[in-house]
Amino acid sequence: MPAYRPAFNDAAAGAYHDRQKAERSLKEDESRIANILTAIEGGRYTVSMKNKLPELEGETARLEAVIADYPEPPVLRLHPSLPAR
């Protein structure tokens, strides 16, 4: 039992940090996409925007899949002295 508790807590913490990182990156990519679309709507279209937009959309889809793989972290964390009680 003592080895299970740290492994459980480490796995929960790792999944939580991976999800947070993916959520931050997704938010940044969505902001970049919005900026490109605003520039296009304003008439400032360039070839580099055309090339960057599909790249960002692909990364957004990948990050959404990562977030789906890591559901919300569990509320339950095992206390270090749990086996002793």
Phi, psi and omega in degrees: 000323181300328180284335182291316185302307179295324179296318179297312181294320178296318179296317180296318180293319179296316179296321180297315181291322177298318179294316179299317179298316179295321179295320178296315180296321179297316180298318178296317180294320178296323177294319178297318178298316179298321179295320178296316179296322177296319179295318179296316179298329180277002177088012181257049182282133175227165179295324180296326175295319180299322180282327183284326184300310179297327178297314179294321179295322177294318178294323177298316178297320179296317180294323177297323177292321178298316180297321178294328179288333179249089179296174179310142182295150179291146178287329183284125170235139183276128181289142183302330182263014182303313182294335182285344185266000000 
